[in-house]
């Protein structure tokens, strides 16, 4: 299972509402988008530093799933960080 799939499952289990594979006006596609909060999660394969800077300049908070095989506790910690930002 890809890390993105594991992150999505964890976020769904927390009852968070988001959209998948959403095209943005700034010319990028968010793997996961929390629209109201303007928070984006990108899979490592879709993240480039220029794109992240452009998304941040457009007012989005961008999280990138860490590269490599993630253990369950690493996925949970990543989702904890995203959830904490959502509650700000």
Rosetta blueprint (number, residue, H / E / L):
1 X L
2 X L
3 X H
4 X H
5 X H
6 X H
7 X H
8 X H
9 X H
10 X H
11 X H
12 X H
13 X H
14 X L
15 X L
16 X L
17 X L
18 X L
19 X E
20 X E
21 X E
22 X E
23 X E
24 X L
25 X L
26 X L
27 X L
28 X L
29 X E
30 X E
31 X E
32 X E
33 X E
34 X E
35 X L
36 X L
37 X L
38 X L
39 X E
40 X E
41 X E
42 X E
43 X L
44 X H
45 X H
46 X H
47 X L
48 X L
49 X H
50 X H
51 X H
52 X H
53 X H
54 X H
55 X H
56 X H
57 X H
58 X L
59 X L
60 X L
61 X E
62 X E
63 X E
64 X E
65 X L
66 X L
67 X L
68 X L
69 X L
70 X L
71 X L
72 X H
73 X H
74 X H
75 X H
76 X H
77 X H
78 X H
79 X H
80 X H
81 X H
82 X H
83 X H
84 X H
85 X H
86 X H
87 X L
88 X L
